[in-house]
Amino acid sequence: MSFLRPLEYFLNRFHYEQENTWLAYKAGKHIVQNWGRRSGKTQEFAEIVVEDVEDYGKDCMYLTISQRQGREIFTPVMNQVLKNQLGKTWKYYPSRLEYQHMKSGAIVTIKGVDVGKDKIRGSGKRIIILDEFAFWRDPSVVKEVVVPMLADHNGQMLVGSTPKGYNHFHKLVERAKLDDDYYFSSCTMFQNPFISEKGREMLIKEYDGIDDALYRQEILGEFVVFEGLVFALEKASYTTKTWDRGELDHCYHWRGVDHGFSPDPTACLWMAYSPRRDQYLIYNEYKQSKLLIKEHADLIKEKTEWELVETYSDIDPQIIAEYEEVGLSMTPAEKTSKDLRKQARLLKLVQALRTNKLKISIDCVGLLDEMANYVWDQDGGDHLIDSMNYVYNNAGIPAKTEPVKDNLPDRMNFPQKEEDNYQGFQPNYDE
């Protein structure tokens, strides 16, 4: 048997629903999983792809929303599954996001659909995993790229996702229920015995109760439709005049940048946090199209009046490097699982606006215009909203540092009265 593991490993690696899925995979079926968060699908994907390469010696591929998503979510799981085999029977190439089985030479490639169809196309694959398929912007990748690559080896497609309304993933689920070539399963974290009760409780606290539509979608795996305006609040309740410069002088400041590829505009927002108010304020904005990266960078720097804690952006490392070359440094906005949960991040913004944790200056006319008409699942016309998403959901208040105390009296063994402190202590030489 090529997939060598201790007996205990095979007895304990899968929970019940994972085991059923594995049996369907061994039977040669395409897999469609409607699994909620922390149900164990990524772990099983890694187990299956390693087993398949070691059994068949053919190339496989893992596809997800973005290249960064693959690196940050799937790579750690693969490393855990392979454990002590890396450097022995398997080799990992971080720059290419590839794992190679040394004996067969077969490769597991990790790619994000954001790189485009032409960069995904390649030689035949025996297994192609489609992770978080509901959140792919262009499902035609399956028909135009995935299926042709699987044809060479009569391969299998493994699709797993939490739902996102009644979109292309829902259509695939309905097909899988009726097609004998497919195996469909649903699972929640409550069916995953590897998640502790405390861990479940921590996850549930992220939601507004069991009736929360996002809870039903992400935890229970229900197909929920988010309808209507996202920012359905009275405009006067979350807008304000820009704080005076004296207050802004004593705030922490951040930027959020959404780089637009032509003809889309590039957008930037400036945000401040006032410790006195315990409140954030979006106070300035920038939105321009059809300019070079250096021109965007120069204009953004011109509008920056205070020292920044950080600039956050959801763009690929190559574009970030191009901005840094012209003097505009950026940090990639944290995505990981939250990239799959745009609704969650938008709801966090709505909650911050509703509770007055976040205010928007009346001078940010472009942002307010986008918010006035922004609806759930809108694609486009939201560049300033995306910038707000990046900066608010990633900014953290810097930790306060305690003043360093002068321990000179201790070192000199001078007596010290209780009311004295180190900084103001003067030794009494007459005592």
ABEGO torsion letter per residue (X at the ends): XABBBBAAAAAAABBAAAAAAAAAAAAGBBBBBBBBBGAGAAAAAAAAAAAAAAAAGBBBBBBBABAAAAAAAAAAAAAAAAEAABGBABBBBAAAGBBBBAAAGBBBBBBBAAAEAAAABBBBBABBBBBGAAABABAAAAAAAAAAAAAAAGBBBBBBBBBBEBBAAAAAAAAAAABAABBBBBBBAAABAABBAAAAAAAAAABBEAABAAAAAAAAGBBBBBBEBABBBBAAAABBBBBBAAAAAABBBBBBBBBBBOABBBBBBBBBBBAAAGBBBBABBBBBBGBBAAAAAAAAAAABABBBABBBBBBBAAAAAAAAAAGBBBBBBBAEAAAABAAAAAAAAAAAAAAGABBBBAABAAAAAAAAABBBGBBEGAAAAAAAAAAAAABBBBBBBBBBBBAAAAAAGBBBBAABBAAABBBBAAX
